[in-house]
Amino acid sequence: MAKSKKQVPFDPKDLSPEEKMKFEIAEELGLGDKVIQGGWRSLTAKESGRIGGLITKKKREEKKNSQEL
């Protein structure tokens, strides 16, 4: 029997810097409304993986740019 996902409302106001970046990427992918309505657990594995991959890419670019200075 499959477990149902408990949807927790998401409040985009009080976010840590990492959560802010995660939410910004979700918005860029057109998933911002879905996250606000159903929370992070409402996303599919594919959507979550895409967000995670873009976060990793962005952090890698920031690290590379900071090392060049």
CHARMM-style PDB file with segment names, atoms N, HN, CA, C and O in Angstrom:
ATOM      1  N   MET     1       0.836  -1.179   0.000  1.00  0.00      PROA
ATOM      2  CA  MET     1       0.000   0.000   0.000  1.00  0.00      PROA
ATOM      3  C   MET     1       0.882   1.243   0.000  1.00  0.00      PROA
ATOM      4  O   MET     1       1.808   1.355   0.803  1.00  0.00      PROA
ATOM      5  N   ALA     2       0.599   2.148  -0.877  1.00  0.00      PROA
ATOM      6  HN  ALA     2      -0.153   2.057  -1.529  1.00  0.00      PROA
ATOM      7  CA  ALA     2       1.406   3.367  -1.018  1.00  0.00      PROA
ATOM      8  C   ALA     2       1.055   4.374   0.071  1.00  0.00      PROA
ATOM      9  O   ALA     2      -0.105   4.529   0.453  1.00  0.00      PROA
ATOM     10  N   LYS     3       2.077   5.045   0.554  1.00  0.00      PROA
ATOM     11  HN  LYS     3       3.019   4.919   0.244  1.00  0.00      PROA
ATOM     12  CA  LYS     3       1.862   6.097   1.549  1.00  0.00      PROA
ATOM     13  C   LYS     3       1.470   7.379   0.839  1.00  0.00      PROA
ATOM     14  O   LYS     3       2.030   7.718  -0.204  1.00  0.00      PROA
ATOM     15  N   SER     4       0.522   8.078   1.399  1.00  0.00      PROA
ATOM     16  HN  SER     4       0.068   7.802   2.246  1.00  0.00      PROA
ATOM     17  CA  SER     4       0.135   9.357   0.796  1.00  0.00      PROA
ATOM     18  C   SER     4       1.077  10.449   1.274  1.00  0.00      PROA
ATOM     19  O   SER     4       1.557  10.421   2.407  1.00  0.00      PROA
ATOM     20  N   LYS     5       1.330  11.389   0.418  1.00  0.00      PROA
ATOM     21  HN  LYS     5       0.940  11.412  -0.503  1.00  0.00      PROA
ATOM     22  CA  LYS     5       2.188  12.511   0.772  1.00  0.00      PROA
ATOM     23  C   LYS     5       1.385  13.521   1.567  1.00  0.00      PROA
ATOM     24  O   LYS     5       0.321  13.961   1.128  1.00  0.00      PROA
ATOM     25  N   LYS     6       1.883  13.884   2.719  1.00  0.00      PROA
ATOM     26  HN  LYS     6       2.747  13.527   3.075  1.00  0.00      PROA
ATOM     27  CA  LYS     6       1.225  14.910   3.512  1.00  0.00      PROA
ATOM     28  C   LYS     6       1.704  16.258   2.998  1.00  0.00      PROA
ATOM     29  O   LYS     6       2.898  16.558   3.038  1.00  0.00      PROA
ATOM     30  N   GLN     7       0.786  17.057   2.524  1.00  0.00      PROA
ATOM     31  HN  GLN     7      -0.184  16.814   2.491  1.00  0.00      PROA
ATOM     32  CA  GLN     7       1.154  18.337   1.944  1.00  0.00      PROA
ATOM     33  C   GLN     7       1.162  19.416   3.016  1.00  0.00      PROA
ATOM     34  O   GLN     7       0.152  19.675   3.670  1.00  0.00      PROA
ATOM     35  N   VAL     8       2.316  20.034   3.181  1.00  0.00      PROA
ATOM     36  HN  VAL     8       3.137  19.823   2.650  1.00  0.00      PROA
ATOM     37  CA  VAL     8       2.482  21.097   4.167  1.00  0.00      PROA
ATOM     38  C   VAL     8       2.593  22.416   3.421  1.00  0.00      PROA
ATOM     39  O   VAL     8       3.434  22.543   2.531  1.00  0.00      PROA
ATOM     40  N   PRO     9       1.761  23.409   3.759  1.00  0.00      PROA
ATOM     41  CA  PRO     9       1.871  24.709   3.090  1.00  0.00      PROA
ATOM     42  C   PRO     9       3.263  25.311   3.261  1.00  0.00      PROA
ATOM     43  O   PRO     9       3.904  25.135   4.298  1.00  0.00      PROA
ATOM     44  N   PHE    10       3.708  26.003   2.261  1.00  0.00      PROA
ATOM     45  HN  PHE    10       3.188  26.146   1.419  1.00  0.00      PROA
ATOM     46  CA  PHE    10       5.051  26.580   2.244  1.00  0.00      PROA
ATOM     47  C   PHE    10       4.948  28.087   2.343  1.00  0.00      PROA
ATOM     48  O   PHE    10       4.161  28.711   1.631  1.00  0.00      PROA
ATOM     49  N   ASP    11       5.750  28.680   3.236  1.00  0.00      PROA
ATOM     50  HN  ASP    11       6.389  28.173   3.815  1.00  0.00      PROA
ATOM     51  CA  ASP    11       5.766  30.131   3.390  1.00  0.00      PROA
ATOM     52  C   ASP    11       7.102  30.661   2.885  1.00  0.00      PROA
ATOM     53  O   ASP    11       8.123  30.435   3.535  1.00  0.00      PROA
ATOM     54  N   PRO    12       7.134  31.363   1.740  1.00  0.00      PROA
ATOM     55  CA  PRO    12       8.395  31.815   1.155  1.00  0.00      PROA
ATOM     56  C   PRO    12       9.002  33.058   1.821  1.00  0.00      PROA
ATOM     57  O   PRO    12       9.961  33.621   1.291  1.00  0.00      PROA
ATOM     58  N   LYS    13       8.472  33.497   2.956  1.00  0.00      PROA
ATOM     59  HN  LYS    13       7.693  33.040   3.386  1.00  0.00      PROA
ATOM     60  CA  LYS    13       8.965  34.733   3.572  1.00  0.00      PROA
ATOM     61  C   LYS    13      10.230  34.525   4.400  1.00  0.00      PROA
ATOM     62  O   LYS    13      11.245  35.162   4.118  1.00  0.00      PROA
ATOM     63  N   ASP    14      10.208  33.667   5.399  1.00  0.00      PROA
ATOM     64  HN  ASP    14       9.383  33.150   5.628  1.00  0.00      PROA
ATOM     65  CA  ASP    14      11.372  33.468   6.274  1.00  0.00      PROA
ATOM     66  C   ASP    14      12.185  32.275   5.803  1.00  0.00      PROA
ATOM     67  O   ASP    14      11.950  31.143   6.227  1.00  0.00      PROA
ATOM     68  N   LEU    15      13.142  32.535   4.924  1.00  0.00      PROA
ATOM     69  HN  LEU    15      13.333  33.454   4.579  1.00  0.00      PROA
ATOM     70  CA  LEU    15      13.956  31.473   4.363  1.00  0.00      PROA
ATOM     71  C   LEU    15      15.434  31.714   4.635  1.00  0.00      PROA
ATOM     72  O   LEU    15      15.899  32.853   4.663  1.00  0.00      PROA
ATOM     73  N   SER    16      16.161  30.619   4.834  1.00  0.00      PROA
ATOM     74  HN  SER    16      15.783  29.694   4.811  1.00  0.00      PROA
ATOM     75  CA  SER    16      17.613  30.718   4.943  1.00  0.00      PROA
ATOM     76  C   SER    16      18.162  30.968   3.531  1.00  0.00      PROA
ATOM     77  O   SER    16      17.439  30.784   2.552  1.00  0.00      PROA
ATOM     78  N   PRO    17      19.422  31.382   3.415  1.00  0.00      PROA
ATOM     79  CA  PRO    17      19.979  31.635   2.072  1.00  0.00      PROA
ATOM     80  C   PRO    17      19.884  30.422   1.146  1.00  0.00      PROA
ATOM     81  O   PRO    17      19.605  30.578  -0.043  1.00  0.00      PROA
ATOM     82  N   GLU    18      20.113  29.208   1.677  1.00  0.00      PROA
ATOM     83  HN  GLU    18      20.339  29.081   2.643  1.00  0.00      PROA
ATOM     84  CA  GLU    18      20.024  28.011   0.836  1.00  0.00      PROA
ATOM     85  C   GLU    18      18.586  27.747   0.407  1.00  0.00      PROA
ATOM     86  O   GLU    18      18.333  27.400  -0.747  1.00  0.00      PROA
ATOM     87  N   GLU    19      17.651  27.910   1.325  1.00  0.00      PROA
ATOM     88  HN  GLU    19      17.856  28.192   2.262  1.00  0.00      PROA
ATOM     89  CA  GLU    19      16.246  27.706   0.989  1.00  0.00      PROA
ATOM     90  C   GLU    19      15.770  28.745  -0.023  1.00  0.00      PROA
ATOM     91  O   GLU    19      14.946  28.454  -0.889  1.00  0.00      PROA
ATOM     92  N   LYS    20      16.301  29.961   0.100  1.00  0.00      PROA
ATOM     93  HN  LYS    20      16.970  30.199   0.804  1.00  0.00      PROA
ATOM     94  CA  LYS    20      15.943  31.029  -0.832  1.00  0.00      PROA
ATOM     95  C   LYS    20      16.409  30.666  -2.245  1.00  0.00      PROA
ATOM     96  O   LYS    20      15.668  30.839  -3.212  1.00  0.00      PROA
ATOM     97  N   MET    21      17.640  30.161  -2.355  1.00  0.00      PROA
ATOM     98  HN  MET    21      18.242  30.020  -1.569  1.00  0.00      PROA
ATOM     99  CA  MET    21      18.165  29.758  -3.655  1.00  0.00      PROA
ATOM    100  C   MET    21      17.323  28.609  -4.221  1.00  0.00      PROA
ATOM    101  O   MET    21      17.009  28.594  -5.411  1.00  0.00      PROA
ATOM    102  N   LYS    22      16.965  27.662  -3.377  1.00  0.00      PROA
ATOM    103  HN  LYS    22      17.220  27.675  -2.410  1.00  0.00      PROA
ATOM    104  CA  LYS    22      16.145  26.526  -3.797  1.00  0.00      PROA
ATOM    105  C   LYS    22      14.794  26.997  -4.323  1.00  0.00      PROA
ATOM    106  O   LYS    22      14.321  26.517  -5.353  1.00  0.00      PROA
ATOM    107  N   PHE    23      14.182  27.931  -3.616  1.00  0.00      PROA
ATOM    108  HN  PHE    23      14.567  28.321  -2.780  1.00  0.00      PROA
ATOM    109  CA  PHE    23      12.879  28.441  -4.037  1.00  0.00      PROA
ATOM    110  C   PHE    23      12.998  29.255  -5.322  1.00  0.00      PROA
ATOM    111  O   PHE    23      12.126  29.171  -6.188  1.00  0.00      PROA
ATOM    112  N   GLU    24      14.070  30.045  -5.458  1.00  0.00      PROA
ATOM    113  HN  GLU    24      14.778  30.113  -4.756  1.00  0.00      PROA
ATOM    114  CA  GLU    24      14.271  30.825  -6.681  1.00  0.00      PROA
ATOM    115  C   GLU    24      14.399  29.909  -7.896  1.00  0.00      PROA
ATOM    116  O   GLU    24      13.849  30.203  -8.957  1.00  0.00      PROA
ATOM    117  N   ILE    25      15.116  28.810  -7.743  1.00  0.00      PROA
ATOM    118  HN  ILE    25      15.563  28.571  -6.880  1.00  0.00      PROA
ATOM    119  CA  ILE    25      15.272  27.858  -8.842  1.00  0.00      PROA
ATOM    120  C   ILE    25      13.931  27.198  -9.153  1.00  0.00      PROA
ATOM    121  O   ILE    25      13.592  26.995 -10.318  1.00  0.00      PROA
ATOM    122  N   ALA    26      13.175  26.867  -8.117  1.00  0.00      PROA
ATOM    123  HN  ALA    26      13.451  27.032  -7.170  1.00  0.00      PROA
ATOM    124  CA  ALA    26      11.844  26.282  -8.332  1.00  0.00      PROA
ATOM    125  C   ALA    26      10.959  27.249  -9.115  1.00  0.00      PROA
ATOM    126  O   ALA    26      10.209  26.834  -9.999  1.00  0.00      PROA
ATOM    127  N   GLU    27      11.048  28.532  -8.790  1.00  0.00      PROA
ATOM    128  HN  GLU    27      11.657  28.869  -8.072  1.00  0.00      PROA
ATOM    129  CA  GLU    27      10.265  29.535  -9.530  1.00  0.00      PROA
ATOM    130  C   GLU    27      10.715  29.629 -10.975  1.00  0.00      PROA
ATOM    131  O   GLU    27       9.884  29.754 -11.875  1.00  0.00      PROA
ATOM    132  N   GLU    28      12.028  29.571 -11.213  1.00  0.00      PROA
ATOM    133  HN  GLU    28      12.703  29.469 -10.482  1.00  0.00      PROA
ATOM    134  CA  GLU    28      12.554  29.627 -12.578  1.00  0.00      PROA
ATOM    135  C   GLU    28      12.028  28.452 -13.411  1.00  0.00      PROA
ATOM    136  O   GLU    28      11.820  28.581 -14.618  1.00  0.00      PROA
ATOM    137  N   LEU    29      11.820  27.319 -12.761  1.00  0.00      PROA
ATOM    138  HN  LEU    29      11.989  27.214 -11.781  1.00  0.00      PROA
ATOM    139  CA  LEU    29      11.323  26.128 -13.453  1.00  0.00      PROA
ATOM    140  C   LEU    29       9.800  26.112 -13.541  1.00  0.00      PROA
ATOM    141  O   LEU    29       9.217  25.179 -14.095  1.00  0.00      PROA
ATOM    142  N   GLY    30       9.156  27.141 -12.996  1.00  0.00      PROA
ATOM    143  HN  GLY    30       9.629  27.899 -12.546  1.00  0.00      PROA
ATOM    144  CA  GLY    30       7.704  27.208 -13.043  1.00  0.00      PROA
ATOM    145  C   GLY    30       7.019  26.393 -11.964  1.00  0.00      PROA
ATOM    146  O   GLY    30       5.842  26.055 -12.091  1.00  0.00      PROA
ATOM    147  N   LEU    31       7.754  26.071 -10.894  1.00  0.00      PROA
ATOM    148  HN  LEU    31       8.710  26.345 -10.792  1.00  0.00      PROA
ATOM    149  CA  LEU    31       7.216  25.228  -9.826  1.00  0.00      PROA
ATOM    150  C   LEU    31       6.919  26.003  -8.549  1.00  0.00      PROA
ATOM    151  O   LEU    31       6.525  25.413  -7.543  1.00  0.00      PROA
ATOM    152  N   GLY    32       7.104  27.312  -8.581  1.00  0.00      PROA
ATOM    153  HN  GLY    32       7.424  27.791  -9.398  1.00  0.00      PROA
ATOM    154  CA  GLY    32       6.915  28.131  -7.382  1.00  0.00      PROA
ATOM    155  C   GLY    32       5.515  28.018  -6.800  1.00  0.00      PROA
ATOM    156  O   GLY    32       5.357  27.847  -5.591  1.00  0.00      PROA
ATOM    157  N   ASP    33       4.502  28.113  -7.646  1.00  0.00      PROA
ATOM    158  HN  ASP    33       4.631  28.253  -8.628  1.00  0.00      PROA
ATOM    159  CA  ASP    33       3.118  28.026  -7.162  1.00  0.00      PROA
ATOM    160  C   ASP    33       2.821  26.653  -6.570  1.00  0.00      PROA
ATOM    161  O   ASP    33       2.130  26.540  -5.558  1.00  0.00      PROA
ATOM    162  N   LYS    34       3.345  25.619  -7.207  1.00  0.00      PROA
ATOM    163  HN  LYS    34       3.906  25.711  -8.029  1.00  0.00      PROA
ATOM    164  CA  LYS    34       3.119  24.255  -6.720  1.00  0.00      PROA
ATOM    165  C   LYS    34       3.737  24.076  -5.330  1.00  0.00      PROA
ATOM    166  O   LYS    34       3.144  23.430  -4.466  1.00  0.00      PROA
ATOM    167  N   VAL    35       4.923  24.645  -5.113  1.00  0.00      PROA
ATOM    168  HN  VAL    35       5.405  25.170  -5.815  1.00  0.00      PROA
ATOM    169  CA  VAL    35       5.588  24.548  -3.818  1.00  0.00      PROA
ATOM    170  C   VAL    35       4.821  25.336  -2.763  1.00  0.00      PROA
ATOM    171  O   VAL    35       4.660  24.862  -1.639  1.00  0.00      PROA
ATOM    172  N   ILE    36       4.351  26.517  -3.105  1.00  0.00      PROA
ATOM    173  HN  ILE    36       4.483  26.901  -4.019  1.00  0.00      PROA
ATOM    174  CA  ILE    36       3.600  27.340  -2.156  1.00  0.00      PROA
ATOM    175  C   ILE    36       2.310  26.634  -1.750  1.00  0.00      PROA
ATOM    176  O   ILE    36       1.947  26.639  -0.574  1.00  0.00      PROA
ATOM    177  N   GLN    37       1.627  26.038  -2.693  1.00  0.00      PROA
ATOM    178  HN  GLN    37       1.921  26.034  -3.649  1.00  0.00      PROA
ATOM    179  CA  GLN    37       0.345  25.391  -2.397  1.00  0.00      PROA
ATOM    180  C   GLN    37       0.503  24.074  -1.656  1.00  0.00      PROA
ATOM    181  O   GLN    37      -0.244  23.803  -0.716  1.00  0.00      PROA
ATOM    182  N   GLY    38       1.471  23.243  -2.066  1.00  0.00      PROA
ATOM    183  HN  GLY    38       2.078  23.463  -2.830  1.00  0.00      PROA
ATOM    184  CA  GLY    38       1.563  21.907  -1.491  1.00  0.00      PROA
ATOM    185  C   GLY    38       2.830  21.599  -0.723  1.00  0.00      PROA
ATOM    186  O   GLY    38       2.976  20.495  -0.200  1.00  0.00      PROA
ATOM    187  N   GLY    39       3.749  22.543  -0.642  1.00  0.00      PROA
ATOM    188  HN  GLY    39       3.631  23.440  -1.067  1.00  0.00      PROA
ATOM    189  CA  GLY    39       5.019  22.290   0.041  1.00  0.00      PROA
ATOM    190  C   GLY    39       5.982  21.526  -0.851  1.00  0.00      PROA
ATOM    191  O   GLY    39       5.642  21.140  -1.969  1.00  0.00      PROA
ATOM    192  N   TRP    40       7.183  21.315  -0.344  1.00  0.00      PROA
ATOM    193  HN  TRP    40       7.460  21.629   0.564  1.00  0.00      PROA
ATOM    194  CA  TRP    40       8.224  20.645  -1.129  1.00  0.00      PROA
ATOM    195  C   TRP    40       7.855  19.201  -1.425  1.00  0.00      PROA
ATOM    196  O   TRP    40       8.265  18.659  -2.452  1.00  0.00      PROA
ATOM    197  N   ARG    41       7.091  18.570  -0.550  1.00  0.00      PROA
ATOM    198  HN  ARG    41       6.758  19.010   0.284  1.00  0.00      PROA
ATOM    199  CA  ARG    41       6.730  17.164  -0.736  1.00  0.00      PROA
ATOM    200  C   ARG    41       5.751  16.964  -1.883  1.00  0.00      PROA
ATOM    201  O   ARG    41       5.524  15.827  -2.297  1.00  0.00      PROA
ATOM    202  N   SER    42       5.173  18.020  -2.402  1.00  0.00      PROA
ATOM    203  HN  SER    42       5.357  18.943  -2.066  1.00  0.00      PROA
ATOM    204  CA  SER    42       4.233  17.890  -3.510  1.00  0.00      PROA
ATOM    205  C   SER    42       4.947  17.718  -4.848  1.00  0.00      PROA
ATOM    206  O   SER    42       4.313  17.388  -5.850  1.00  0.00      PROA
ATOM    207  N   LEU    43       6.250  17.937  -4.870  1.00  0.00      PROA
ATOM    208  HN  LEU    43       6.765  18.205  -4.056  1.00  0.00      PROA
ATOM    209  CA  LEU    43       7.018  17.804  -6.111  1.00  0.00      PROA
ATOM    210  C   LEU    43       7.303  16.338  -6.410  1.00  0.00      PROA
ATOM    211  O   LEU    43       7.411  15.513  -5.503  1.00  0.00      PROA
ATOM    212  N   THR    44       7.423  16.034  -7.685  1.00  0.00      PROA
ATOM    213  HN  THR    44       7.335  16.704  -8.422  1.00  0.00      PROA
ATOM    214  CA  THR    44       7.801  14.680  -8.090  1.00  0.00      PROA
ATOM    215  C   THR    44       9.303  14.511  -7.908  1.00  0.00      PROA
ATOM    216  O   THR    44      10.028  15.486  -7.708  1.00  0.00      PROA
ATOM    217  N   ALA    45       9.756  13.282  -7.979  1.00  0.00      PROA
ATOM    218  HN  ALA    45       9.167  12.490  -8.141  1.00  0.00      PROA
ATOM    219  CA  ALA    45      11.192  13.012  -7.856  1.00  0.00      PROA
ATOM    220  C   ALA    45      11.964  13.691  -8.985  1.00  0.00      PROA
ATOM    221  O   ALA    45      13.069  14.191  -8.773  1.00  0.00      PROA
ATOM    222  N   LYS    46      11.389  13.708 -10.163  1.00  0.00      PROA
ATOM    223  HN  LYS    46      10.492  13.302 -10.335  1.00  0.00      PROA
ATOM    224  CA  LYS    46      12.050  14.335 -11.312  1.00  0.00      PROA
ATOM    225  C   LYS    46      12.204  15.838 -11.091  1.00  0.00      PROA
ATOM    226  O   LYS    46      13.260  16.402 -11.380  1.00  0.00      PROA
ATOM    227  N   GLU    47      11.155  16.489 -10.579  1.00  0.00      PROA
ATOM    228  HN  GLU    47      10.297  16.031 -10.344  1.00  0.00      PROA
ATOM    229  CA  GLU    47      11.207  17.927 -10.318  1.00  0.00      PROA
ATOM    230  C   GLU    47      12.220  18.244  -9.218  1.00  0.00      PROA
ATOM    231  O   GLU    47      12.994  19.194  -9.335  1.00  0.00      PROA
ATOM    232  N   SER    48      12.210  17.447  -8.151  1.00  0.00      PROA
ATOM    233  HN  SER    48      11.581  16.675  -8.056  1.00  0.00      PROA
ATOM    234  CA  SER    48      13.154  17.654  -7.051  1.00  0.00      PROA
ATOM    235  C   SER    48      14.590  17.449  -7.511  1.00  0.00      PROA
ATOM    236  O   SER    48      15.489  18.199  -7.129  1.00  0.00      PROA
ATOM    237  N   GLY    49      14.797  16.431  -8.331  1.00  0.00      PROA
ATOM    238  HN  GLY    49      14.067  15.822  -8.642  1.00  0.00      PROA
ATOM    239  CA  GLY    49      16.133  16.155  -8.850  1.00  0.00      PROA
ATOM    240  C   GLY    49      16.639  17.277  -9.738  1.00  0.00      PROA
ATOM    241  O   GLY    49      17.822  17.613  -9.703  1.00  0.00      PROA
ATOM    242  N   ARG    50      15.760  17.851 -10.523  1.00  0.00      PROA
ATOM    243  HN  ARG    50      14.798  17.578 -10.551  1.00  0.00      PROA
ATOM    244  CA  ARG    50      16.141  18.972 -11.391  1.00  0.00      PROA
ATOM    245  C   ARG    50      16.569  20.171 -10.558  1.00  0.00      PROA
ATOM    246  O   ARG    50      17.570  20.823 -10.855  1.00  0.00      PROA
ATOM    247  N   ILE    51      15.798  20.457  -9.510  1.00  0.00      PROA
ATOM    248  HN  ILE    51      14.984  19.927  -9.268  1.00  0.00      PROA
ATOM    249  CA  ILE    51      16.141  21.563  -8.614  1.00  0.00      PROA
ATOM    250  C   ILE    51      17.491  21.298  -7.953  1.00  0.00      PROA
ATOM    251  O   ILE    51      18.342  22.186  -7.902  1.00  0.00      PROA
ATOM    252  N   GLY    52      17.689  20.083  -7.450  1.00  0.00      PROA
ATOM    253  HN  GLY    52      16.998  19.362  -7.492  1.00  0.00      PROA
ATOM    254  CA  GLY    52      18.954  19.726  -6.801  1.00  0.00      PROA
ATOM    255  C   GLY    52      20.134  19.847  -7.742  1.00  0.00      PROA
ATOM    256  O   GLY    52      21.200  20.321  -7.348  1.00  0.00      PROA
ATOM    257  N   GLY    53      19.955  19.425  -8.977  1.00  0.00      PROA
ATOM    258  HN  GLY    53      19.089  19.040  -9.297  1.00  0.00      PROA
ATOM    259  CA  GLY    53      21.034  19.524  -9.958  1.00  0.00      PROA
ATOM    260  C   GLY    53      21.406  20.960 -10.260  1.00  0.00      PROA
ATOM    261  O   GLY    53      22.585  21.285 -10.403  1.00  0.00      PROA
ATOM    262  N   LEU    54      20.400  21.825 -10.357  1.00  0.00      PROA
ATOM    263  HN  LEU    54      19.443  21.561 -10.240  1.00  0.00      PROA
ATOM    264  CA  LEU    54      20.678  23.240 -10.637  1.00  0.00      PROA
ATOM    265  C   LEU    54      21.311  23.932  -9.433  1.00  0.00      PROA
ATOM    266  O   LEU    54      22.131  24.834  -9.605  1.00  0.00      PROA
ATOM    267  N   ILE    55      20.944  23.528  -8.220  1.00  0.00      PROA
ATOM    268  HN  ILE    55      20.278  22.796  -8.080  1.00  0.00      PROA
ATOM    269  CA  ILE    55      21.578  24.083  -7.018  1.00  0.00      PROA
ATOM    270  C   ILE    55      23.059  23.715  -7.020  1.00  0.00      PROA
ATOM    271  O   ILE    55      23.913  24.563  -6.762  1.00  0.00      PROA
ATOM    272  N   THR    56      23.361  22.451  -7.312  1.00  0.00      PROA
ATOM    273  HN  THR    56      22.667  21.762  -7.522  1.00  0.00      PROA
ATOM    274  CA  THR    56      24.751  21.991  -7.357  1.00  0.00      PROA
ATOM    275  C   THR    56      25.546  22.758  -8.406  1.00  0.00      PROA
ATOM    276  O   THR    56      26.676  23.179  -8.157  1.00  0.00      PROA
ATOM    277  N   LYS    57      24.946  22.933  -9.580  1.00  0.00      PROA
ATOM    278  HN  LYS    57      24.029  22.591  -9.782  1.00  0.00      PROA
ATOM    279  CA  LYS    57      25.617  23.671 -10.659  1.00  0.00      PROA
ATOM    280  C   LYS    57      25.897  25.111 -10.242  1.00  0.00      PROA
ATOM    281  O   LYS    57      26.985  25.633 -10.483  1.00  0.00      PROA
ATOM    282  N   LYS    58      24.909  25.749  -9.616  1.00  0.00      PROA
ATOM    283  HN  LYS    58      24.025  25.325  -9.421  1.00  0.00      PROA
ATOM    284  CA  LYS    58      25.056  27.142  -9.202  1.00  0.00      PROA
ATOM    285  C   LYS    58      26.140  27.286  -8.126  1.00  0.00      PROA
ATOM    286  O   LYS    58      26.941  28.219  -8.176  1.00  0.00      PROA
ATOM    287  N   LYS    59      26.165  26.370  -7.160  1.00  0.00      PROA
ATOM    288  HN  LYS    59      25.514  25.612  -7.119  1.00  0.00      PROA
ATOM    289  CA  LYS    59      27.189  26.409  -6.103  1.00  0.00      PROA
ATOM    290  C   LYS    59      28.579  26.190  -6.685  1.00  0.00      PROA
ATOM    291  O   LYS    59      29.541  26.836  -6.269  1.00  0.00      PROA
ATOM    292  N   ARG    60      28.684  25.275  -7.651  1.00  0.00      PROA
ATOM    293  HN  ARG    60      27.903  24.750  -7.989  1.00  0.00      PROA
ATOM    294  CA  ARG    60      29.970  25.003  -8.281  1.00  0.00      PROA
ATOM    295  C   ARG    60      30.479  26.239  -9.020  1.00  0.00      PROA
ATOM    296  O   ARG    60      31.666  26.558  -8.960  1.00  0.00      PROA
ATOM    297  N   GLU    61      29.573  26.935  -9.718  1.00  0.00      PROA
ATOM    298  HN  GLU    61      28.609  26.676  -9.766  1.00  0.00      PROA
ATOM    299  CA  GLU    61      29.957  28.154 -10.433  1.00  0.00      PROA
ATOM    300  C   GLU    61      30.384  29.255  -9.465  1.00  0.00      PROA
ATOM    301  O   GLU    61      31.357  29.965  -9.721  1.00  0.00      PROA
ATOM    302  N   GLU    62      29.655  29.402  -8.343  1.00  0.00      PROA
ATOM    303  HN  GLU    62      28.865  28.826  -8.135  1.00  0.00      PROA
ATOM    304  CA  GLU    62      30.017  30.414  -7.342  1.00  0.00      PROA
ATOM    305  C   GLU    62      31.386  30.126  -6.743  1.00  0.00      PROA
ATOM    306  O   GLU    62      32.183  31.040  -6.535  1.00  0.00      PROA
ATOM    307  N   LYS    63      31.655  28.861  -6.469  1.00  0.00      PROA
ATOM    308  HN  LYS    63      31.007  28.119  -6.638  1.00  0.00      PROA
ATOM    309  CA  LYS    63      32.946  28.480  -5.900  1.00  0.00      PROA
ATOM    310  C   LYS    63      34.074  28.756  -6.894  1.00  0.00      PROA
ATOM    311  O   LYS    63      35.140  29.241  -6.515  1.00  0.00      PROA
ATOM    312  N   LYS    64      33.831  28.441  -8.168  1.00  0.00      PROA
ATOM    313  HN  LYS    64      32.965  28.047  -8.476  1.00  0.00      PROA
ATOM    314  CA  LYS    64      34.837  28.677  -9.204  1.00  0.00      PROA
ATOM    315  C   LYS    64      35.110  30.172  -9.343  1.00  0.00      PROA
ATOM    316  O   LYS    64      36.264  30.582  -9.463  1.00  0.00      PROA
ATOM    317  N   ASN    65      34.070  30.980  -9.329  1.00  0.00      PROA
ATOM    318  HN  ASN    65      33.132  30.647  -9.232  1.00  0.00      PROA
ATOM    319  CA  ASN    65      34.235  32.432  -9.459  1.00  0.00      PROA
ATOM    320  C   ASN    65      34.960  33.026  -8.258  1.00  0.00      PROA
ATOM    321  O   ASN    65      35.742  33.963  -8.418  1.00  0.00      PROA
ATOM    322  N   SER    66      34.719  32.503  -7.063  1.00  0.00      PROA
ATOM    323  HN  SER    66      34.083  31.741  -6.934  1.00  0.00      PROA
ATOM    324  CA  SER    66      35.380  33.043  -5.871  1.00  0.00      PROA
ATOM    325  C   SER    66      36.869  32.652  -5.847  1.00  0.00      PROA
ATOM    326  O   SER    66      37.688  33.387  -5.294  1.00  0.00      PROA
ATOM    327  N   GLN    67      37.217  31.520  -6.432  1.00  0.00      PROA
ATOM    328  HN  GLN    67      36.552  30.923  -6.881  1.00  0.00      PROA
ATOM    329  CA  GLN    67      38.616  31.094  -6.476  1.00  0.00      PROA
ATOM    330  C   GLN    67      39.414  31.880  -7.512  1.00  0.00      PROA
ATOM    331  O   GLN    67      40.631  32.013  -7.389  1.00  0.00      PROA
ATOM    332  N   GLU    68      38.736  32.397  -8.525  1.00  0.00      PROA
ATOM    333  HN  GLU    68      37.747  32.288  -8.625  1.00  0.00      PROA
ATOM    334  CA  GLU    68      39.417  33.158  -9.571  1.00  0.00      PROA
ATOM    335  C   GLU    68      39.828  34.544  -9.090  1.00  0.00      PROA
ATOM    336  O   GLU    68      40.744  35.153  -9.641  1.00  0.00      PROA
ATOM    337  N   LEU    69      39.149  35.034  -8.066  1.00  0.00      PROA
ATOM    338  HN  LEU    69      38.404  34.539  -7.618  1.00  0.00      PROA
ATOM    339  CA  LEU    69      39.440  36.399  -7.594  1.00  0.00      PROA
ATOM    340  C   LEU    69      40.663  36.489  -6.767  1.00  0.00      PROA
ATOM    341  OT1 LEU    69      41.020  37.575  -6.309  1.00  0.00      PROA
TER     342      LEU     69
END
